[in-house]
Amino acid sequence: MSPLIEFRGVTKSFGGPPVLDGIDLTVEAGEVFAVIGHSGAGKSTLVRLVNALEKVTSGSVLVDGVDLTTLSERGLREVRLGIGMVFQQFNLLRSRTVFGNIAYPLRVAGWAKADRERRVTELLHFVGLADKAWQYPDQLSGGQKQRVGIARALATNPRVLLADEATSALDPETTAEVLRLLKRVNTEFGVTIVVITHEMEVVREIADRVAVLESGRVVEHGTLHEVFTAPRERTTKRFVETVLRARPDADGLAQLRERHPGTLVTAQVRDGSRVGAVLSDAGRHGVRFEVVHGGVKELGAASFGSLTLELVGADAGVVAVVAGLRAVTEVEELG
Ligand SMILES: Nc1ncnc2c1ncn2[C@@H]1O[C@H](COP(=O)(O)OP(=O)(O)OP(=O)(O)O)[C@@H](O)[C@H]1O
């Protein structure tokens, strides 16, 4: 892979204190890169720098090796042609049909009528809306509108798709559908995707790598696996916990204790961590176990999660099982 988008020491201010402060990030060609952060962290500003809707205050943004600060307005227009954008509120033209919306950027780019029709038809099939070509945006559901938005963004064959909170206006099921479509855009067309979101579930579903933005700074970044399984920063840990409640909180623990007087431990579960093998051996130590909290989710090609277990048996047996678990994964005894 090679860098397609690079932020080098980027600072952006609108006159007051910086909204982005010393951003160094690289998005590789062909990946899905997510930027997660709370409202006001600077996410939208970060993507607007990529298609030069905003200009850096200092530092530089490179797209395909070209420093945007060196380009004329004409040069920037050319770069923008290679970048598609998908919005939270879809931004469709209400007065145009689905077909007309998808064809619009092709008109602007001067495509001939026959080429436009071929391309739009192709895209309508790709996003599964061939039967809606002559409907108007107001006749569509939110998920359908976003599929039109994605088709329109892809019309001119961009190399990069910027999706700014593209699923934030959608319910969870529709969100999953739209994310699957974005993933297909990435795998079938090789389009590099930058996803801006405040939802860790979106990151889990789609991203290869993720950066966590807080008050204009990247506080943590890494592969999906790194960030989910070993988050370092408080903000990141909180985001991860929104996807998977790693261990019971204080109230939950108090309730669990009432029902489960045995030893409570939380064990991390990953592919190949052999937690199951250790537990199936617990009987040999005279220990029974019960899963009382937790969950396991897919993370790219792997699984991750945590299980809180009640272990019941003689002290020596419980100690042996906990030692067995510790030999294969991280274990926390809940006090
Ligand atoms: N054109 C502008 N002029 C002045 N301040 C701006 C401008 N655009 C953004 N800001 C400020 O920059 C900060 C970051 O905004 P930004 O929209 O990038 O954050 P965000 O993480 O995308 O948040 P949200 O999800 O709420 O949009 C905010 O404090 C915002 O008020």
The ligand as an ORCA input file, in Angstrom:
! r2SCAN-3c Opt
* xyz 0 1
  N     -16.290     27.798      9.484
  C     -16.064     27.797     10.816
  N     -15.883     28.938     11.482
  C     -15.630     28.950     12.810
  N     -15.544     27.855     13.567
  C     -15.722     26.667     12.967
  C     -15.987     26.564     11.566
  N     -16.103     25.255     11.253
  C     -15.933     24.574     12.400
  N     -15.700     25.410     13.418
  C     -15.443     25.016     14.829
  O     -14.453     24.022     14.829
  C     -14.692     23.053     15.849
  C     -14.711     21.673     15.229
  O     -15.816     21.564     14.356
  P     -16.072     20.313     13.444
  O     -17.397     20.522     12.759
  O     -14.892     20.057     12.605
  O     -16.194     19.164     14.526
  P     -16.859     17.736     14.415
  O     -15.984     16.842     15.188
  O     -17.119     17.425     13.004
  O     -18.195     17.946     15.196
  P     -19.685     17.688     14.739
  O     -19.813     16.218     14.678
  O     -20.495     18.319     15.820
  O     -19.829     18.382     13.405
  C     -16.010     23.451     16.503
  O     -15.718     24.146     17.683
  C     -16.647     24.385     15.485
  O     -17.470     25.313     16.108
*
